[in-house]
Amino acid sequence: IQGLIALLITYLFGIPAGMVMAANKGKWQDKLGTVYINIMSAVPSLAFIYFVRSIGMTLGLPDKFPVYGAHDIRSYIMPILILGLLSTGGQMLWIRRYMVDQSSSDYVKFARAKGLSNSEIFRTHILRNAIIPFVNGFPSAVIMTISGAVITETVFAIPGMGKMLPDSIKAYNNPMVIGLTFIFTAVSIFALLLGDLLVTVVDPRIQLQAKGDSR
């Protein structure tokens, strides 16, 4: 559950921030976002986790999951926030890249020649086409969230499935390893299917092409 919430936070913050950077290319918003992306890329994940955890401790949040247990929402704040922040920089970078690439396309130049406003071009042309490869990366984001949960579960001593798999491998618990592998594989396949469905929602042209092929 915490991984899904963290993924939601990543998209809710990463996509709008990347859009702002692309819309203000070369301005202070873009430079500020670039600094954040560079910091998140340069700092090791484990060091970032301990840094944010130390800040959370000064704010009264627990440094370990067993301090308050599963029934207290404070036990989940830091792991979810850290998982979300670890992936936000990458999402910002890619959405900015896609939108900047689309802004120099021929159809955007033609739309400007027709007299369309920048906001209308940005909303109806650039964003719509730039979001397609971003949606295609949804399955990878789910898999990365699962792998990132292993680190946070270890640091915060959370009894989750991410930490359970390496522990089961160390203990030679083969039935548990098989079961967890099956669950993670099923989640990955579901994420791939969901990513394909989201692409057809974002771009109906793909859906129409699929219908034509099935005839």
N, C-alpha and C positions, 0 to 999 in steps of 0.2 A: 504494500500500500504506500509506504513512504517513497518508494522509487517512482510510482506513478504520479504522486503529488509533486515530487521534485521535477519530474519531466514536464508537468503542467507549468510549474514556475519558470522553467527554462524557456518554454515557448512564449509564455505571457510577457516575459521581460526581454528575451533575446530578439524576437521578431520586431516588436515596436522600436527597440533601440537600434537595430540594424537598419530599419526603415528611416529613422531620423538621421542616421549617419549618411545613408545614400542620398537622401533629399537635401542634405547640407554638406555635400562633398567639398572638402578643403576648408570648411569653416570650423569654428571652435567645437561644435558638437561632434563633428567627425574626428577631430584631433583628440578630444577627450575620450571618445569611444575606442580609438586606436590605442591610446595609452592603457586603458583597461584591458583590452585584448592582449596586448604585449605582456602585461604583468601576469595575466592568467596563463599565458603560454610559457612564460619563463619560470614561474614559481612552481616547484614540485608539488604534486597534489597532496602528499602527506604533510609537507610543511604548511601548506595553505589550510589544511584541516586543523592542525594543532594551533595555528594562529587564530582562526575564527573561533575555535573552541575556547581559547584563552579569553577572547573578548566576551563570549557568551557567559563564561564563569564570572566575569566582573559585573555582568548584568543580572546575576542570580540564576542563570540557567544551569542545569546539571551537566557535569562533564562525563558522567556515565549513565547509561540507561537504567541500571538497577537502583539508582538513588531514589527516584520517585516511582518507577515501575511503569507498566503498560497502561495503567488507568489515568495517568496524568499527562495532559497534552504537552507539558513542558519537556517531557522526555523525547519528544519527536521534533521539536522546533529546530535544534541545531543540526541533526543529521539531514533533515529535509532541506534546510537552507543551504548547507554545504554542498549537497548533491546537486541542487539547482544552480548554484553559483559556479560550480566546476564546469558545467556544460554551457553556461550562458555566453561566455566569450566566443566559443566556436560557432554558436548559432548566429551571433551578431556578425561575425566575420563573413559567413557564407551568405546570409541574406543581403548584406551590403554588397558583396561581390556580384551576386546575381543581378541585383537591381542596377548597379553601375554598368554592368555589361549590357543589360537591356536598354538602358537610357541612350546608348550610342548606336542602337540598331536602326535600320533603314525605316521601319514602320513608325518608329518614334519621330524621326525626322520628318516623315510625311505627315504625321499628325500635327506637328508644329506648323508645317507649311499650310495646313488647312485652317489654322487659326485657333486650335484648341488650347485651352489654358494649361499651364504646367500642372496644376492640381488635378485636372481631369485626365491628363496624359499619365500622370503618376499613378492615379487610382485605377483607371480602367485598362491601361495598356501595360505599363511597366510592372506593377505589382502582380497582376494576374499571371503574367508569363514567368516572372521571377520566382513565384511561389511554387511552381510545379517541381523543379528539381529539389527544392527545399522539402516538399512533402515526400518526395522519393527517399529522402534521408531519414524519414521517421523510423523505419525498422532499425537502422543503425543506432539511432538515438536511444531506442528502447534497450538494445543490447548493451550499449555503453553505460546506461543507467544501472543495469543489473551488475555489470562488472565493477562500477564505482561503488555500489552498495556493499561490496565485499570489504572495501577499505573502511567505510564509515561504520559498518557493523563491528568490525574488529576494534577500531579506536574507541567507540562508545559502548562496547560490550553488549550489542543488541543481538538477541537470539533470533536472527533472521535466516532466510534460505541462502542468501549470498555467502554468509560465513559458514553455513552448515555444510556446503559442498566441499570446500578444502578440508574442513575438520573430518568429514566422513572419509575422504581419501586417505588422510593421515592415519585414521583408525581402522582402515581396511574394511569399512562397513559397505560392502558391495551392494546390498539391496537399497540402501539409502542413496548411494551414488547413482544407481540406475534410475531410481525414482526422481531424484532432483534433475538429472540430465534430461529425462523425459519431460518434466515440467518446463524447464528452460527452453527446450526445443519447441514445445507446443506454444509457448509464449512468443518465441521468435517467428514461428510460422504464422501465428495470428497477427503479429505486427506487420509482416510482409503483406498479408491479405488486406489488412486495414489500410496500409499505405497505398495499395493499388486502388482500393475503393475511394480513398480521399482524392487521388489524382483525377478520377472520373468526375468527382464532385466539383473540384476546382476548375477543370477544363472539360466541358461537355463534348468537345471535339473528339477526345479520346474515346468517350463512351459511344459516340455515333460511329466511329471507325470500327469499334469492336462489334457493334451490331451489324455493320455491313459485312464484316468478315464471317459472321456466323450464318449468313444466308446461303 
